[in-house]
Amino acid sequence: MLRAAMFLVVALNAPAAFADAYPSRPIRIIVPFGAGGIADFTVRTVARKMGEALGQPMVIENRPSAGGVIATQAVAKAEPDGYTLLLMSNGNAVSVGLFKSLPFNTVKDLAPISTLGFFDLAVIARADSRFKSLRELLSFARDEPGKLNIGTINIGSTQNLAGELFKTRAGIDVQVVPFGGTPALVSALLGGSVDAAVEILGPVMPQVSGKTVRVLAVMGPKRRESMPEVPTVAESGIADFNVASWNALAAPARTPSEIVARLNKEINAALASPDVRARLAELGVEARGGTPGEARELLANEIRRWSEVISRAGIERQ
């Protein structure tokens, strides 16, 4: 009887002991984007601060691929021990509706830990455009159906789908034109091939600062602190419009809850650090953490939303 009782005590305390010993070696974060982009800089900034608190280095491994499939599969199939994490984004939500099949179940095979940050998408135009505001653009589009072209990057990207959602919610007849990347999109905008564009603000800030591009509106729920004069899309006539790009960290499903809780604690502590917040603000990223439950809810809501947008836009599943 005594031996059984001792065994029960040890068993009950095993998860806590495991969590106390974690981490005992470096933690790998697999990033589904190339080095040097906003997502890469964001996770490196947060991971550096987390590593200091955890006493182990956080090693970034970039594995870019269409839809982030390669990186996500690597984490979904990894040992659920807290040593392999995924930089998750709204791209993971988009992939569910964009691909005919995936080698994993995005909801069932991943355990979201916390969001890291959100960054604005915006409707932009050339600085000398006839459109000085988004209301002017919308008015023209409604008076002259089929006359406007709005550029984005690749079909199925968050920017492209945000453009399609904008078109649908505004009830306007415009052509959404995809380009191979931000440089090609900016060249088309400056060259007059498109009348406006939808893009993440960070990559086009040099053009905004250089006054060759004007920001007509941001797509998120509030005005950007550094651009208080720029309204939101919702303020410009499309009620309740709210689209932002985001990043989060996730672990394989079945990772012990104690490990998830420890990582969540350190993520939120890192995001509360003034130097981390300042660095992310320089990148145009709003540092914002949360609970695992909130991250799961965000992922589920984004999957529903973007799957509907893909279906309405008639985008062929890949």
C-alpha positions as CSV (number, residue, x, y, z in Angstrom):
1,M,0.0,0.0,0.0
2,L,2.8,2.4,1.0
3,R,4.7,1.6,-2.3
4,A,1.5,2.3,-4.3
5,A,1.0,5.6,-2.6
6,M,4.6,6.7,-3.2
7,F,4.2,5.7,-6.9
8,L,1.1,7.8,-7.1
9,V,2.8,10.8,-5.6
10,V,5.8,10.5,-8.0
11,A,3.4,10.2,-11.0
12,L,1.4,13.2,-10.0
13,N,4.5,15.3,-9.5
14,A,6.2,14.1,-12.8
15,P,4.7,16.8,-15.1
16,A,5.7,19.6,-12.7
17,A,9.3,18.2,-12.4
18,F,9.5,17.9,-16.1
19,A,8.4,21.5,-16.5
20,D,10.9,22.6,-13.9
21,A,13.8,20.9,-15.8
22,Y,12.7,22.5,-19.1
23,P,14.5,23.6,-21.1
24,S,17.8,21.6,-20.8
25,R,19.0,22.2,-24.4
26,P,18.5,24.7,-27.2
27,I,15.0,25.3,-28.6
28,R,14.5,25.3,-32.3
29,I,12.0,27.6,-34.0
30,I,11.2,26.7,-37.6
31,V,10.2,29.8,-39.6
32,P,8.3,29.3,-42.9
33,F,9.8,32.5,-44.4
34,G,13.2,33.5,-45.7
35,A,15.6,35.4,-43.5
36,G,15.4,39.2,-43.4
37,G,11.7,39.7,-43.6
38,I,9.4,41.2,-41.0
39,A,8.3,37.8,-39.7
40,D,11.9,36.7,-39.4
41,F,13.0,39.8,-37.6
42,T,10.0,39.6,-35.3
43,V,10.7,36.1,-34.1
44,R,14.4,36.7,-33.8
45,T,13.8,39.7,-31.6
46,V,11.4,37.9,-29.3
47,A,13.4,34.7,-29.2
48,R,16.6,36.5,-28.2
49,K,14.8,37.8,-25.1
50,M,13.1,34.5,-24.4
51,G,16.4,32.7,-24.6
52,E,17.9,35.0,-21.9
53,A,15.0,34.1,-19.5
54,L,15.0,30.4,-20.3
55,G,18.8,30.0,-20.1
56,Q,19.0,28.3,-23.4
57,P,19.5,29.6,-27.0
58,M,16.5,29.8,-29.3
59,V,17.8,28.6,-32.7
60,I,16.0,30.0,-35.8
61,E,15.8,27.7,-38.8
62,N,14.3,29.2,-42.0
63,R,12.4,26.8,-44.2
64,P,10.5,28.9,-46.7
65,S,7.9,27.2,-49.0
66,A,4.5,27.9,-50.6
67,G,2.0,28.3,-47.8
68,G,4.5,27.4,-45.2
69,V,3.8,23.8,-45.7
70,I,7.3,22.4,-45.2
71,A,7.9,24.3,-42.0
72,T,4.5,23.5,-40.6
73,Q,4.8,19.8,-41.4
74,A,8.2,19.6,-39.7
75,V,6.7,20.9,-36.5
76,A,3.4,19.0,-36.7
77,K,5.4,15.7,-36.9
78,A,8.1,16.7,-34.4
79,E,8.4,15.2,-30.9
80,P,5.9,17.1,-28.6
81,D,8.6,18.0,-26.0
82,G,8.8,21.8,-26.4
83,Y,12.1,21.8,-28.3
84,T,10.7,22.3,-31.8
85,L,8.4,25.3,-32.3
86,L,6.7,26.9,-35.3
87,L,6.5,30.6,-36.3
88,M,2.8,30.5,-37.2
89,S,1.0,33.2,-39.2
90,N,-2.2,34.0,-40.9
91,G,-0.6,32.2,-43.8
92,N,-1.3,29.0,-42.0
93,A,-5.0,29.9,-41.9
94,V,-5.0,30.8,-45.6
95,S,-3.4,27.5,-46.5
96,V,-6.3,25.5,-45.2
97,G,-8.6,27.0,-47.8
98,L,-6.0,27.4,-50.5
99,F,-4.7,23.9,-50.8
100,K,-6.7,20.8,-51.8
101,S,-4.9,18.8,-49.1
102,L,-2.2,19.3,-46.5
103,P,0.1,16.7,-45.0
104,F,-1.1,17.7,-41.5
105,N,-4.2,19.1,-39.8
106,T,-3.6,22.7,-38.9
107,V,-6.0,22.7,-36.0
108,K,-5.4,19.2,-34.6
109,D,-1.7,18.9,-35.1
110,L,-0.6,22.2,-33.7
111,A,-0.8,23.7,-30.2
112,P,-0.8,27.6,-30.5
113,I,1.1,29.1,-27.6
114,S,0.7,32.9,-28.0
115,T,0.6,35.6,-30.6
116,L,3.8,37.7,-31.0
117,G,2.7,40.7,-33.0
118,F,0.3,42.2,-35.5
119,F,1.2,44.4,-38.4
120,D,-0.9,46.7,-40.6
121,L,-2.0,46.2,-44.1
122,A,-2.9,49.3,-46.0
123,V,-4.4,50.6,-49.2
124,I,-1.8,52.8,-50.9
125,A,-1.7,54.9,-54.0
126,R,1.0,56.9,-55.8
127,A,1.7,60.2,-54.2
128,D,0.4,62.2,-57.2
129,S,-2.7,60.0,-57.6
130,R,-6.0,61.6,-58.3
131,F,-7.2,59.8,-55.2
132,K,-6.3,61.8,-52.1
133,S,-8.4,59.6,-49.8
134,L,-9.9,56.1,-49.7
135,R,-13.4,57.7,-49.9
136,E,-12.5,59.3,-53.2
137,L,-11.2,56.0,-54.5
138,L,-14.4,54.2,-53.4
139,S,-16.6,57.0,-54.9
140,F,-14.8,56.7,-58.3
141,A,-15.0,52.9,-58.3
142,R,-18.8,53.0,-57.7
143,D,-19.3,55.7,-60.4
144,E,-17.0,54.0,-62.9
145,P,-17.4,50.2,-62.5
146,G,-14.6,48.1,-64.0
147,K,-12.2,51.0,-64.4
148,L,-9.9,50.5,-61.4
149,N,-7.1,48.1,-60.9
150,I,-5.8,47.3,-57.4
151,G,-2.5,45.5,-57.2
152,T,-1.3,43.0,-54.6
153,I,1.4,40.4,-54.3
154,N,0.9,36.7,-55.2
155,I,-2.5,35.0,-55.6
156,G,-3.5,33.5,-52.2
157,S,-1.3,35.7,-50.2
158,T,-2.8,37.6,-47.2
159,Q,-2.4,40.8,-49.2
160,N,-4.2,39.3,-52.2
161,L,-7.0,37.9,-50.2
162,A,-7.3,41.2,-48.2
163,G,-7.7,42.9,-51.6
164,E,-10.4,40.5,-52.6
165,L,-12.2,41.0,-49.2
166,F,-11.9,44.7,-49.6
167,K,-13.5,44.5,-53.1
168,T,-16.3,42.3,-51.8
169,R,-17.1,44.3,-48.7
170,A,-17.0,47.6,-50.5
171,G,-19.3,46.3,-53.2
172,I,-17.1,47.6,-56.0
173,D,-16.3,46.3,-59.5
174,V,-12.5,46.5,-59.6
175,Q,-9.8,44.1,-60.9
176,V,-7.4,42.7,-58.3
177,V,-4.1,42.2,-60.1
178,P,-1.4,40.0,-58.5
179,F,2.4,40.6,-58.9
180,G,5.3,38.4,-58.0
181,G,6.4,40.3,-55.0
182,T,6.6,43.7,-53.3
183,P,9.2,45.3,-55.6
184,A,7.2,44.3,-58.7
185,L,4.0,45.6,-57.1
186,V,5.6,49.0,-56.1
187,S,7.1,49.4,-59.6
188,A,3.6,48.8,-61.1
189,L,2.0,51.3,-58.8
190,L,4.6,54.0,-59.5
191,G,4.5,53.2,-63.2
192,G,0.7,53.6,-63.3
193,S,-0.1,50.0,-64.2
194,V,-2.4,49.8,-61.2
195,D,-4.3,52.6,-59.5
196,A,-3.9,51.5,-55.9
197,A,-2.4,48.6,-54.0
198,V,-2.9,46.5,-50.9
199,E,0.3,45.7,-49.1
200,I,1.8,45.3,-45.6
201,L,3.0,48.7,-44.5
202,G,6.5,47.7,-43.4
203,P,7.9,46.8,-46.8
204,V,6.6,50.1,-48.5
205,M,7.6,52.5,-45.7
206,P,10.7,53.6,-47.7
207,Q,8.4,54.8,-50.4
208,V,6.0,56.3,-47.9
209,S,8.8,58.2,-46.2
210,G,10.2,59.2,-49.6
211,K,6.8,60.6,-50.4
212,T,6.4,58.6,-53.6
213,V,3.5,56.6,-52.1
214,R,0.5,57.8,-50.1
215,V,-1.3,55.7,-47.5
216,L,-5.0,56.0,-48.1
217,A,-6.1,53.9,-45.2
218,V,-5.0,51.1,-42.9
219,M,-7.0,47.9,-42.8
220,G,-6.8,47.2,-39.0
221,P,-9.2,48.2,-36.3
222,K,-7.4,51.4,-35.3
223,R,-5.2,54.2,-36.7
224,R,-1.5,53.6,-36.6
225,E,0.2,55.6,-33.8
226,S,2.9,56.8,-36.1
227,M,0.3,57.9,-38.7
228,P,-2.5,59.4,-36.7
229,E,-3.7,61.3,-39.8
230,V,-4.4,58.2,-41.8
231,P,-7.9,56.7,-41.3
232,T,-8.9,53.1,-41.1
233,V,-10.8,51.4,-43.9
234,A,-13.8,51.2,-41.5
235,E,-13.6,54.9,-40.9
236,S,-13.5,55.4,-44.7
237,G,-16.9,53.9,-45.4
238,I,-16.6,50.1,-45.0
239,A,-18.1,49.3,-41.6
240,D,-16.4,46.8,-39.3
241,F,-13.6,46.1,-41.8
242,N,-10.7,44.6,-39.9
243,V,-7.7,42.8,-41.4
244,A,-4.2,42.6,-40.0
245,S,-1.3,40.2,-40.5
246,W,0.0,38.4,-37.5
247,N,2.6,36.0,-36.1
248,A,2.4,33.5,-33.3
249,L,4.4,30.6,-31.9
250,A,3.0,27.1,-31.8
251,A,4.2,23.7,-30.7
252,P,3.3,20.2,-31.8
253,A,-0.1,19.0,-30.5
254,R,0.2,16.9,-27.3
255,T,3.1,19.1,-26.0
256,P,2.7,19.0,-22.2
257,S,0.5,21.8,-20.9
258,E,3.2,22.8,-18.4
259,I,5.6,23.4,-21.2
260,V,3.1,25.4,-23.2
261,A,2.4,27.5,-20.1
262,R,6.1,28.1,-19.5
263,L,6.6,29.2,-23.1
264,N,3.5,31.4,-23.0
265,K,4.8,33.1,-19.8
266,E,8.2,33.9,-21.4
267,I,6.7,35.1,-24.7
268,N,4.5,37.6,-22.8
269,A,7.4,38.7,-20.6
270,A,9.5,39.3,-23.7
271,L,6.8,41.2,-25.4
272,A,6.4,43.4,-22.3
273,S,10.1,44.4,-22.4
274,P,10.6,48.0,-23.5
275,D,13.5,47.2,-25.8
276,V,11.6,44.4,-27.6
277,R,8.5,46.6,-28.0
278,A,10.7,49.4,-29.4
279,R,12.4,47.2,-31.9
280,L,9.2,45.7,-33.1
281,A,7.7,49.2,-33.4
282,E,10.5,50.1,-35.7
283,L,9.5,47.2,-37.9
284,G,5.9,48.4,-37.9
285,V,4.8,45.5,-35.6
286,E,2.5,45.9,-32.7
287,A,3.8,43.6,-29.9
288,R,0.8,41.7,-28.6
289,G,0.8,38.4,-26.7
290,G,-2.1,36.5,-25.1
291,T,-3.1,33.1,-23.9
292,P,-3.0,29.8,-25.8
293,G,-6.8,29.8,-25.9
294,E,-6.8,33.2,-27.6
295,A,-4.3,32.1,-30.1
296,R,-6.3,29.0,-30.9
297,E,-9.5,31.1,-31.3
298,L,-7.6,33.5,-33.6
299,L,-6.4,30.7,-35.8
300,A,-9.9,29.1,-36.0
301,N,-11.5,32.4,-36.9
302,E,-8.9,33.2,-39.5
303,I,-9.3,29.8,-41.2
304,R,-13.1,30.4,-41.5
305,R,-12.7,33.9,-42.8
306,W,-10.0,33.3,-45.4
307,S,-11.6,30.0,-46.6
308,E,-14.8,32.1,-47.3
309,V,-12.8,34.8,-49.1
310,I,-11.0,32.2,-51.3
311,S,-14.3,30.5,-52.2
312,R,-16.1,33.8,-53.0
313,A,-13.1,35.0,-55.1
314,G,-13.2,31.8,-57.1
315,I,-9.5,31.1,-56.5
316,E,-8.6,27.6,-57.6
317,R,-7.4,25.4,-54.8
318,Q,-3.8,24.3,-55.4
